[in-house]
Amino acid sequence: MKGRFSDSSRIFIFRQAGVVHGKIYPANGRWRALPHRVRHSPTGFEYGYEGSGPADLALSILSACVSHELADRWYQHFKHAVVSRQEKIAWSITFGEVRQFVRECEAASKETTPP
């Protein structure tokens, strides 16, 4: 799992003037923009439903927290379980919570994969 940021580092997602933004707040306290990994939505992030904007937000959050390989594997699950269910104007999630989600997905996939 990607180790640039500690598990207590946090990603804040918020809507301002109709546009969804993502900010990383690492343990050292220096805000930075959440990089947009464009795959489905060149116009930006969204949340609260199942669509291309939420898919890119899920992919971008996972990519900040874990390897791109793991992010590519699990972002649709993360979109469905977390991003599509957000209804607030602002919300946040820790890197630790994201990494735990991926660990649980990986463990569940190994239990269902035949040897």
C-alpha positions in Angstrom: 0.0 0.0 0.0 1.2 3.5 -0.9 3.1 5.0 2.1 3.5 8.7 1.2 0.8 9.7 3.6 0.1 8.3 7.1 -3.2 6.5 7.8 -4.4 9.5 9.8 -4.0 11.8 6.8 -7.4 12.8 5.5 -9.1 13.6 2.2 -11.8 16.2 2.2 -14.4 16.3 -0.5 -16.7 19.4 -0.8 -19.0 21.2 -3.1 -18.4 24.9 -3.7 -20.3 26.9 -6.2 -21.6 23.7 -7.8 -18.2 22.2 -8.3 -16.8 19.2 -6.4 -13.3 19.6 -5.0 -10.9 17.2 -3.3 -8.2 18.2 -0.9 -5.6 16.1 0.9 -4.7 17.1 4.4 -1.6 15.2 5.3 -0.2 14.8 8.9 2.2 17.7 8.2 -0.7 20.0 7.7 0.0 21.2 4.1 -3.1 21.1 2.0 -2.8 20.0 -1.5 -5.4 19.3 -4.3 -6.5 15.7 -4.8 -5.1 14.8 -8.3 -7.8 13.9 -10.8 -7.1 10.6 -12.5 -9.3 11.1 -15.5 -10.8 7.9 -16.8 -14.6 8.5 -17.2 -15.2 12.2 -16.5 -13.0 14.9 -18.0 -15.2 17.5 -16.5 -14.4 16.6 -12.9 -15.5 14.9 -9.7 -19.0 14.2 -8.5 -20.6 12.1 -5.7 -24.0 11.0 -4.5 -24.9 8.7 -7.4 -23.5 6.0 -9.7 -21.9 7.7 -12.7 -18.7 8.9 -14.4 -17.9 11.8 -12.0 -18.2 9.6 -8.9 -16.1 6.9 -10.7 -13.3 9.4 -11.3 -13.5 10.6 -7.7 -13.3 7.0 -6.4 -10.4 6.3 -8.6 -8.6 9.4 -7.6 -9.1 8.8 -3.9 -7.9 5.3 -4.1 -4.9 6.3 -6.2 -3.9 8.8 -3.5 -4.0 6.0 -0.9 -2.9 2.8 -2.6 -1.0 1.7 -5.7 -2.6 2.5 -9.1 -2.9 -1.3 -9.6 -5.1 -1.7 -6.5 -7.0 1.5 -7.3 -7.8 0.3 -10.8 -9.0 -3.0 -9.4 -11.3 -1.7 -6.6 -12.5 1.9 -7.5 -15.8 0.7 -8.9 -16.5 -1.1 -5.6 -15.4 2.0 -3.7 -17.7 4.2 -5.8 -20.6 1.9 -5.1 -20.0 1.5 -1.4 -18.8 5.0 -0.4 -18.8 7.7 -3.0 -22.3 7.1 -4.5 -23.8 7.2 -0.9 -22.5 10.6 0.1 -25.3 13.2 0.3 -23.6 16.0 2.3 -22.1 19.2 0.9 -18.8 18.2 2.5 -17.4 14.9 3.8 -14.0 13.3 4.5 -12.3 10.0 4.8 -8.9 9.0 6.2 -6.2 7.2 4.3 -6.5 4.5 6.9 -10.2 4.0 6.1 -9.5 3.8 2.4 -6.6 1.3 2.9 -8.8 -0.8 5.2 -11.5 -0.9 2.5 -9.0 -2.1 -0.1 -7.5 -4.7 2.3 -11.0 -6.1 2.9 -11.7 -6.3 -0.8 -8.4 -8.1 -1.4 -9.1 -10.6 1.4 -12.7 -11.2 0.1 -11.4 -11.8 -3.4 -8.9 -14.3 -2.3 -11.6 -16.2 -0.3 -13.7 -16.6 -3.5 -10.9 -17.3 -6.0 -10.3 -21.0 -6.6 -6.7 -22.2 -6.1 
